[in-house]
Amino acid sequence: VKFIMRKVERFIKSTAIEVSVPRDVLAEERYAPRFIDEISQEINILENKSDSILSRTKLKKLFIPMLIILKLFKLKLLLFLPLILGLASFKKLLGLLAIVVP
């Protein structure tokens, strides 16, 4: 397993991915992947401590409702996904039994 993981990691690090996108989406027709450095710089800009308290509070007011919605969605998936999968597999089991045991 470790051998495969190392091979996959080496492949991902050494391979560049280029995707063609219609001109409507991007002007350059190419999507360039963003690196961790660029993302961390953007996060630092968002968390700028020298910013005014008003803008930081505004940012928190935007993020907190989104996090609550994501948490509720996750909770709904955790509760109903096993139920749905269980009912689907039970239905298939009944269909199989109807064929095997006439």
C-alpha positions in Angstrom: 0.0 0.0 0.0 2.8 2.4 0.8 4.5 1.6 -2.5 1.3 2.6 -4.4 0.9 5.7 -2.3 4.4 6.8 -3.0 3.9 6.2 -6.8 0.7 8.1 -6.8 2.2 11.0 -4.9 5.2 11.1 -7.2 2.9 11.0 -10.2 0.7 13.9 -8.9 3.7 16.0 -8.0 5.3 15.5 -11.5 2.2 15.8 -13.7 0.8 19.1 -14.9 -2.9 19.1 -15.8 -4.2 21.4 -18.5 -7.9 21.7 -19.1 -9.6 23.5 -22.0 -12.5 25.6 -21.0 -14.9 27.6 -23.2 -14.1 31.3 -23.7 -17.3 32.2 -21.9 -15.9 30.8 -18.7 -12.3 32.2 -18.9 -10.7 34.7 -21.1 -7.4 32.7 -21.5 -9.1 29.4 -22.3 -7.0 27.6 -19.7 -7.4 26.9 -16.0 -4.2 27.0 -14.1 -4.1 25.2 -10.8 -3.6 27.3 -7.7 -0.8 26.4 -5.4 -0.9 26.3 -1.6 1.3 29.4 -1.4 -1.2 31.5 -3.3 -4.1 30.2 -1.2 -2.3 30.9 2.0 -1.6 34.4 0.9 -5.2 35.0 0.2 -6.1 33.6 3.7 -3.6 36.0 5.2 -5.3 38.8 3.4 -8.6 37.7 4.8 -7.3 37.5 8.3 -5.5 40.8 8.2 -5.3 41.9 11.9 -4.6 45.5 11.0 -7.9 45.7 9.3 -10.8 47.6 10.9 -12.9 45.7 13.4 -16.0 46.5 11.2 -14.7 44.6 8.2 -13.6 41.6 10.3 -17.0 41.5 11.9 -18.6 41.7 8.6 -16.5 38.7 7.4 -17.5 36.7 10.4 -21.1 37.5 9.8 -20.8 36.0 6.3 -18.9 32.9 7.4 -20.9 31.8 10.4 -24.3 31.2 8.6 -22.5 29.3 5.8 -20.8 27.1 8.3 -24.1 26.4 10.1 -25.8 25.5 6.7 -22.9 23.1 5.9 -23.2 21.5 9.3 -26.9 21.0 8.9 -26.4 19.5 5.5 -23.7 17.2 6.9 -26.1 16.1 9.7 -28.9 15.5 7.2 -26.6 13.3 5.2 -25.4 11.4 8.3 -29.0 10.7 9.3 -30.7 9.9 6.0 -28.0 8.4 3.8 -27.8 5.1 5.7 -31.6 4.9 5.8 -31.9 5.4 2.1 -29.1 2.9 1.3 -30.6 0.4 3.7 -34.0 0.6 2.1 -32.5 0.3 -1.4 -30.5 -2.8 -0.5 -33.5 -4.3 1.3 -35.6 -3.8 -1.8 -33.0 -5.5 -3.9 -32.8 -8.4 -1.4 -36.6 -8.8 -1.7 -36.4 -8.8 -5.5 -33.6 -11.4 -5.4 -35.6 -13.6 -3.0 -38.7 -13.3 -5.3 -36.6 -14.7 -8.1 -34.9 -17.4 -6.1 -37.8 -18.6 -4.1 -40.9 -18.6 -6.3 
